[in-house]
Amino acid sequence: MTFHPAQWLSGEKLPEADDALTSFIEFVESHYGIEPYPAQLDAFMELAAGSNVIMATPTGSGKSLVAYAALCLNPIVNPGTRSYYTAPIKALVSEKFFSLGEELGHENVGMITGDSTINPDAPVICCTAEILANVALRNPGPNASVGAVVMDEFHYYGDPERGWAWQVPLLTLPNTQFLLMSATLGDTSHISKLLEDR
């Protein structure tokens, strides 16, 4: 049987983080036929070490592959938890749900938008930022079962009307690992400090 990092989502027979990192990079090179960019490799290493990562890089710079790594590595780095992929609008959530289902297996990916709920017990949940904020408010603190969160379009953090939904998880989930992604984020020093101070 050919190795695929989605196998880790079962939570069984998990490798050590260093071995998982090596296996993931080898998988990317063989499956996709690409060599990861230096920024991607740095992000992979930080994720495997359990660190938070901010990817403020241009469109087309490989943020999606880093998100994929965060979701696949979560069972190893944060055992017994679920990972969440957030997007700002339902159409993007739906798009990501279907694309991740193709990559990780449809049984491993769920979606919660407020309008629909599909496979809500899956190890990976695609949802709007508001859904995750509500999850964080219902079960805050260090014992929350939210292991890793990928926040796409994180520049919404500063939005006067919707920014709260990106801020609440950062403030209420101190043990959660975050991957914050945006092509238009600008200065990230404030956000880096916020992540360090949690």
Steps between C-alpha positions, in 0.01 A plus 500: 500500500633843405554745786267799527508746795120478526565162667603695812148641538384168645722571801645148485863393451628856502867571431716737701478863385845500334421182307160639403662818370743302285219276372282800419774675301579179311128457427476854361801444275380163368122559488498855366837492324614824661769603740356719777609865511728603789211687669287185478778285647544746786125493566492117486777484762326750729169314471666164576657663808157613620561870436258759367568623147407821320515475119477854367606416146368587153236302316656198331778462757383162629292584807251222418771234525602636841134482609491140380809427713338656809190283460696179439749560782234590759442142627874470565560844651168529686379142563132444570388832354324621188627755248300783345539681170323837497412722207310829500205401280289187462589457132871478587425263788308274262778515241761407760279221636485334159869551416617371839260207467672407174843525663434356847205271432139612535460303823770719660351841418185666631333835443301730727372830362180581686298404191628144482685244705675206336706240685537713818705233682776493237859568610511805267218755500458777241298792632455873503699702752177572689431128548848447646458806725179348635677166559773689687248689713310181591816310598779748576823445683787255500281188490322586174509223241611741227855392417587697188328786321573619149359851454489594133465868404617598848508870405131500603641511856493879474151527350280722721190284451631145474847516652375366833457155341872484420598647838292283736676166426843661545396634839304203635694195373844531662621148415382502140754515220421769240596541136395850397506563125452812290643656187419851628573493872774763520689541829459188713697606809185567707353161411831322567512657846138403565580137415811502720316651797219242505 
